[in-house]
Amino acid sequence: MSSFDSQVQRNLMGKRLEKEGRVLEAKALYEANISEGFEGSFPYRRLAILYRKGKSINEEIRVLEKAVSVFQNVTGSEDIHPKLNDFKERLKKAKSLKSR
């Protein structure tokens, strides 16, 4: 199985774990994917949402900064710019929340 395939499997397992209420385990899978620079938006979005719900603003900002960094360097995909802009906007909001 390729690295990408195993990352996709982790995302699917994380989604299943979230539905079962096993959020910490799901976060660990998503964190593994973002630490490897996964080039899909799913784990970054889920982590940002989960950290926001848990009021862990610093963790949310860390994840969103990583997403912006990864998506600024992805080439060849037409849907990158909307994703990148979305992550930049979320990051701006999170930083604004933190500064309150």
Secondary structure as a PSIPRED ss2 file (coil, helix, strand):
# PSIPRED VFORMAT (PSIPRED V4.0)

   1 M C   1.000  0.000  0.000
   2 S C   1.000  0.000  0.000
   3 S H   0.000  1.000  0.000
   4 F H   0.000  1.000  0.000
   5 D H   0.000  1.000  0.000
   6 S H   0.000  1.000  0.000
   7 Q H   0.000  1.000  0.000
   8 V H   0.000  1.000  0.000
   9 Q H   0.000  1.000  0.000
  10 R H   0.000  1.000  0.000
  11 N H   0.000  1.000  0.000
  12 L H   0.000  1.000  0.000
  13 M H   0.000  1.000  0.000
  14 G H   0.000  1.000  0.000
  15 K H   0.000  1.000  0.000
  16 R H   0.000  1.000  0.000
  17 L H   0.000  1.000  0.000
  18 E H   0.000  1.000  0.000
  19 K H   0.000  1.000  0.000
  20 E C   1.000  0.000  0.000
  21 G C   1.000  0.000  0.000
  22 R C   1.000  0.000  0.000
  23 V H   0.000  1.000  0.000
  24 L H   0.000  1.000  0.000
  25 E H   0.000  1.000  0.000
  26 A H   0.000  1.000  0.000
  27 K H   0.000  1.000  0.000
  28 A H   0.000  1.000  0.000
  29 L H   0.000  1.000  0.000
  30 Y H   0.000  1.000  0.000
  31 E H   0.000  1.000  0.000
  32 A H   0.000  1.000  0.000
  33 N H   0.000  1.000  0.000
  34 I H   0.000  1.000  0.000
  35 S H   0.000  1.000  0.000
  36 E C   1.000  0.000  0.000
  37 G C   1.000  0.000  0.000
  38 F C   1.000  0.000  0.000
  39 E C   1.000  0.000  0.000
  40 G C   1.000  0.000  0.000
  41 S C   1.000  0.000  0.000
  42 F H   0.000  1.000  0.000
  43 P H   0.000  1.000  0.000
  44 Y H   0.000  1.000  0.000
  45 R H   0.000  1.000  0.000
  46 R H   0.000  1.000  0.000
  47 L H   0.000  1.000  0.000
  48 A H   0.000  1.000  0.000
  49 I H   0.000  1.000  0.000
  50 L H   0.000  1.000  0.000
  51 Y H   0.000  1.000  0.000
  52 R H   0.000  1.000  0.000
  53 K H   0.000  1.000  0.000
  54 G C   1.000  0.000  0.000
  55 K C   1.000  0.000  0.000
  56 S C   1.000  0.000  0.000
  57 I H   0.000  1.000  0.000
  58 N H   0.000  1.000  0.000
  59 E H   0.000  1.000  0.000
  60 E H   0.000  1.000  0.000
  61 I H   0.000  1.000  0.000
  62 R H   0.000  1.000  0.000
  63 V H   0.000  1.000  0.000
  64 L H   0.000  1.000  0.000
  65 E H   0.000  1.000  0.000
  66 K H   0.000  1.000  0.000
  67 A H   0.000  1.000  0.000
  68 V H   0.000  1.000  0.000
  69 S H   0.000  1.000  0.000
  70 V H   0.000  1.000  0.000
  71 F H   0.000  1.000  0.000
  72 Q H   0.000  1.000  0.000
  73 N C   1.000  0.000  0.000
  74 V C   1.000  0.000  0.000
  75 T C   1.000  0.000  0.000
  76 G C   1.000  0.000  0.000
  77 S C   1.000  0.000  0.000
  78 E C   1.000  0.000  0.000
  79 D C   1.000  0.000  0.000
  80 I H   0.000  1.000  0.000
  81 H H   0.000  1.000  0.000
  82 P H   0.000  1.000  0.000
  83 K H   0.000  1.000  0.000
  84 L H   0.000  1.000  0.000
  85 N H   0.000  1.000  0.000
  86 D H   0.000  1.000  0.000
  87 F H   0.000  1.000  0.000
  88 K H   0.000  1.000  0.000
  89 E H   0.000  1.000  0.000
  90 R H   0.000  1.000  0.000
  91 L H   0.000  1.000  0.000
  92 K H   0.000  1.000  0.000
  93 K H   0.000  1.000  0.000
  94 A H   0.000  1.000  0.000
  95 K H   0.000  1.000  0.000
  96 S H   0.000  1.000  0.000
  97 L H   0.000  1.000  0.000
  98 K H   0.000  1.000  0.000
  99 S C   1.000  0.000  0.000
 100 R C   1.000  0.000  0.000
